[in-house]
Amino acid sequence: MCRNIRMLFNFDPPVTDDEIRAASLQFVRKISGFNKPSKANEQAFNEAVEGVMRVSATLLHSLETTAEPKNREEEAAKARARNALRFQS
């Protein structure tokens, strides 16, 4: 359920609003237990996603580091290699 919640800070190119929204949506899904909320809960669910997205964007744009930005493709390749070892049969 949380596959889109991953580190978003210090990448080149920088994080996009879509990536922040995807992680926020997964976070709200996880803590609410809803993959898709009912009509009665839809507004509260969507407001929570937007709130988490705003706070996350503020955090990510406020953080500072002296480390070089990570390359997205290299990090994705490392993650695939880790998963191949982890899930090999």
C-alpha positions as CSV (number, residue, x, y, z in Angstrom):
1,M,0.0,0.0,0.0
2,C,2.9,2.4,0.6
3,R,4.9,1.8,-2.5
4,N,4.8,5.6,-3.4
5,I,6.1,6.7,0.0
6,R,9.8,7.1,-0.7
7,M,12.5,9.6,0.0
8,L,11.8,12.7,-2.1
9,F,14.5,15.1,-0.8
10,N,17.8,15.9,-2.6
11,F,17.3,14.5,-6.0
12,D,18.2,15.8,-9.4
13,P,15.8,16.8,-10.9
14,P,13.9,18.0,-7.8
15,V,10.7,16.5,-6.5
16,T,7.6,17.3,-8.5
17,D,4.1,18.2,-7.1
18,D,2.8,14.9,-8.6
19,E,5.4,12.9,-6.6
20,I,4.5,14.7,-3.4
21,R,0.8,14.1,-4.1
22,A,1.3,10.4,-4.7
23,A,3.2,10.0,-1.5
24,S,0.6,12.0,0.4
25,L,-2.2,9.9,-1.0
26,Q,-0.5,6.7,0.0
27,F,0.1,8.1,3.5
28,V,-3.5,9.0,4.0
29,R,-4.6,5.7,2.6
30,K,-2.4,3.9,5.0
31,I,-3.4,5.8,8.2
32,S,-7.2,5.8,7.3
33,G,-7.3,2.2,6.1
34,F,-9.3,3.3,3.0
35,N,-8.0,2.7,-0.5
36,K,-11.0,4.7,-1.8
37,P,-13.2,6.4,0.8
38,S,-17.0,6.2,0.8
39,K,-18.9,9.3,-0.4
40,A,-19.5,10.2,3.3
41,N,-15.8,10.3,3.9
42,E,-14.5,11.5,0.5
43,Q,-14.3,15.2,1.4
44,A,-12.4,14.6,4.7
45,F,-10.1,12.1,2.8
46,N,-9.3,14.6,0.0
47,E,-8.8,17.4,2.5
48,A,-6.3,15.2,4.4
49,V,-4.4,14.4,1.2
50,E,-4.2,18.1,0.3
51,G,-3.1,19.0,3.9
52,V,-0.4,16.4,3.9
53,M,0.7,17.5,0.5
54,R,1.0,21.2,1.6
55,V,3.0,20.3,4.7
56,S,5.3,17.9,2.8
57,A,6.0,20.4,0.1
58,T,6.8,23.1,2.7
59,L,9.2,20.7,4.4
60,L,10.9,19.5,1.2
61,H,11.4,23.1,0.0
62,S,12.7,24.2,3.4
63,L,15.3,21.5,3.9
64,E,19.0,22.2,3.2
65,T,21.9,19.9,2.6
66,T,25.5,20.2,1.5
67,A,25.4,16.7,-0.1
68,E,25.3,16.3,-3.8
69,P,21.8,15.6,-5.2
70,K,21.2,11.9,-6.0
71,N,20.5,10.7,-9.5
72,R,17.0,9.3,-9.8
73,E,17.9,6.7,-12.3
74,E,20.9,5.4,-10.3
75,E,18.8,5.2,-7.1
76,A,16.0,3.4,-9.0
77,A,18.6,0.9,-10.3
78,K,19.9,0.3,-6.8
79,A,16.4,-0.3,-5.5
80,R,15.6,-2.8,-8.3
81,A,18.8,-4.6,-7.5
82,R,17.9,-4.8,-3.8
83,N,14.4,-6.0,-4.6
84,A,15.8,-8.7,-7.0
85,L,17.9,-10.0,-4.1
86,R,15.1,-9.8,-1.6
87,F,12.4,-11.4,-3.7
88,Q,14.5,-14.0,-5.6
89,S,13.0,-17.4,-5.4
